[in-house]
């Protein structure tokens, strides 16, 4: 559900390259992680959107670290949380724990 409408075309294109280790994207209003064809796809919500996080990506010789950090603004966080009225939606926006701390090996 966090993919573009032409996701099959995108996945087919990415399958042509064996060096792709991670796909990052946004604009789905949630922090999510899914894997397609061995490639982790990580979505990141806007920093002003509940849960008000930002992502740090560190690239090393044989590893990629993706760490989620909370923005320390309790009043704004509460306002952002209250804007969402659909039941359970804020839990989805937070994302699974694994989506918020990711370590990928990029070498054999």
C-alpha positions in Angstrom: 0.0 0.0 0.0 3.0 2.3 0.3 3.9 2.1 -3.3 3.2 4.2 -6.4 0.5 3.1 -8.8 3.0 1.7 -11.2 4.8 -0.3 -8.6 5.1 -3.4 -10.8 7.0 -1.4 -13.4 9.3 0.1 -10.7 10.0 -3.3 -9.1 10.7 -4.7 -12.6 13.2 -1.9 -13.2 14.9 -2.3 -9.9 15.2 -6.1 -10.4 17.7 -5.3 -13.2 20.2 -4.0 -10.7 21.8 -6.2 -8.1 23.5 -3.3 -6.2 20.3 -1.7 -4.8 20.2 -2.2 -1.0 17.5 0.2 0.1 14.7 2.4 -1.2 13.7 5.5 0.7 10.5 7.4 0.0 8.0 9.7 1.7 4.6 11.3 1.3 2.6 8.4 2.7 2.1 10.0 6.1 3.5 7.0 8.0 6.8 5.4 8.9 6.7 2.0 7.3 9.0 -0.8 6.3 8.3 -3.5 3.7 10.5 -5.7 1.6 9.9 -6.5 -2.1 12.3 -8.7 -4.1 14.9 -8.5 -1.3 14.9 -4.7 -1.2 13.8 -2.9 1.9 11.4 0.0 1.1 11.2 2.5 3.9 8.7 5.4 4.0 9.1 8.4 6.1 6.3 10.7 7.3 6.8 14.5 7.2 8.5 15.8 10.4 5.4 17.8 11.2 3.1 14.8 10.9 2.4 12.6 13.9 4.7 11.1 15.4 7.0 14.0 14.5 10.1 12.0 13.7 13.0 12.6 11.4 15.3 9.9 9.9 19.1 9.8 10.0 20.8 7.8 7.2 24.4 6.9 7.7 26.2 5.1 4.9 29.4 3.1 5.7 31.6 0.9 3.6 29.5 -2.3 4.3 26.5 -1.0 6.2 23.6 1.4 6.0 22.1 2.6 9.3 18.7 4.2 9.4 17.8 5.7 12.8 14.6 7.5 13.6 14.7 10.4 16.0 11.8 12.1 17.8 11.4 15.9 17.7 11.2 17.2 21.2 8.1 19.4 21.0 5.5 17.9 23.3 2.8 20.6 22.7 3.1 20.3 18.9 3.2 16.5 19.1 -0.1 16.5 21.0 -1.7 18.8 18.5 -0.4 16.6 15.7 -1.8 13.5 17.4 -5.2 15.1 17.9 -5.5 16.1 14.2 -5.9 12.4 13.3 -9.4 11.2 14.1 -9.5 7.8 12.5 -9.2 5.0 15.0 -5.8 3.3 15.1 -4.3 5.5 12.4 -1.7 7.1 14.7 -0.3 3.6 15.6 0.1 3.0 11.9 1.9 6.3 11.5 4.4 5.4 14.2 5.4 2.3 12.2 6.8 -1.0 13.4 9.8 -0.8 15.7 12.1 -2.4 13.1 11.2 0.5 10.7 12.6 3.0 13.2 16.1 1.4 13.7 17.4 -0.4 10.6 20.9 -1.9 10.0 21.6 -3.3 6.5 24.7 -5.2 5.5 25.7 -4.1 2.0 28.8 -6.3 1.5 29.0 -10.1 1.2 
